[in-house]
Amino acid sequence: MSEKIEIFDISYDGAGVGKVGEKICFVPKTLPGEVVQAKIVSDGKTFCVGECDKILKASPARIEAKCPYFSICGGCDFQHCTYEQEQIYKKQILEKELKKVGFCGEIDFVAAEQRFFYRNKIKFEVEKGKLGYFKHKSHDFFEVKTCPICDEKLLSALPFVEEFLAENKFKSLINVYLRNVGGEIFVCFLFDKNTKIDMKKIKKTTIFERFLTFFAFGEILESDKTKVVTVSSHVAENDVTCPETPQSPEEIRQIDIRAFSQVNDEIAQKLYAEVLRNVAGKNVVNAYSGQGLLTRQIAERARFVFGIELQKSAHEKAEETCAKCLNVKNICGRVENELQKIAEKIDLIVLDPARAGCQKTVLKETIARKTPEIAYISCNFATLVRDLKVLSDFYEIEKVKIFDMFPCTANMETYVVLKRKI
Ligand SMILES: C[S@@+](CC[C@H](N)C(=O)[O-])C[C@H]1O[C@@H](n2cnc3c(N)ncnc32)[C@H](O)[C@@H]1O
């Protein structure tokens, strides 16, 4: 069924919103002000979803997407409009969400200098030895040869990965990860956990000489249960340029590929700089602290910092990262268990949870110990709003800033400062 639809709004996940009769219709990759012809691909009780066939009237903000796969790919939502317009939509989306907790104040926006080629890591799906992504909101694979939101140095590694896969017909390969750490390229092949690989039978290609290459065995890469083997350890020392991340080639070699890292170096630094403006002389808890990069920087200004991180591999890296800081204690455990064990008075808690947000006990403990200030960093505004609701009787929102960590997508990193009311 094909419908003519007027798009009048934008949804929280970046789709255009129109109506078919009285029913709300979401049409991905369309813009408010547009009139489109769309095929209805899913029809529910309260809403339906359309697939845009034709733009009958285009928005003045519409531009041609840089990516050849934009119309089908599940990665990007906003390549079809100008960056100025994307920023306006993101602010509007967050404004709407924060109204649910009564916040109607100003939202600052930290735009990215690079709208494209910013991602320092890529995760590819693998099918029949080909690299690809999933189509929009599905697990349907399609092959990709490029991705304009990824770092160009990573993209230049693709032909070498493809050559390696063509030479070795792996059956249980799940994903291929590429990461750029301070100019050094890491390639990691994730195999099913029961895979046994005979290294003597591997057909070696130039990938081993060019990049730091790993084989991982597990269900997902980001798990302590996943076993990682370094299969080449070439580090081109002259190539390692890391002007902003103060990591030596030695440190880069020791990076744990399983641990979380921010995907956008430029915005991560701006975000960390914002947190650091508020820590001088304080006792700080850095909860969900990852590999300790922020903990180390907080330690340079704060009185004392506790870092709490669940993943053992990330915690161990954090111990190395903060080895020279005498005012840091890194704790390996769940924030919901460890926070209550900290006896010292805490002036500020930094919360930077994964997409699932904070556990209720973490919020309750923060409230119970009358922590004067909270800096909440969120990559998922749905769980952010849920958690702000819990905090709202005791805390007032003082500042909201969007850090555009993921340009071209509807995702955003939100930084919220809360001050104790009572
Ligand atoms: C969004 S990352 C933030 C990492 C760090 N703040 C950074 O900037 O690199 C979230 C981190 O929380 C950790 N994590 C997830 N659940 C946790 C929990 N219940 N307790 C402690 N850490 C947890 C993850 O392993 C991950 O390293």
The ligand as an ORCA input file, in Angstrom:
! r2SCAN-3c Opt
* xyz 0 1
  C      29.781      4.136     28.553
  S      31.140      3.243     29.180
  C      31.995      4.565     29.991
  C      33.476      4.338     30.155
  C      34.302      5.523     30.592
  N      33.599      6.444     31.426
  C      34.942      6.216     29.403
  O      34.706      7.403     29.197
  O      35.704      5.564     28.672
  C      30.394      2.329     30.454
  C      31.325      1.437     31.244
  O      30.595      0.896     32.356
  C      30.975     -0.456     32.582
  N      29.846     -1.062     33.324
  C      28.674     -1.530     32.834
  N      27.866     -1.910     33.835
  C      28.529     -1.654     34.986
  C      28.200     -1.809     36.370
  N      27.020     -2.294     36.751
  N      29.105     -1.422     37.292
  C      30.328     -0.933     36.900
  N      30.693     -0.755     35.613
  C      29.805     -1.113     34.669
  C      31.255     -0.983     31.174
  O      32.127     -2.109     31.242
  C      31.905      0.239     30.504
  O      33.296      0.219     30.655
*
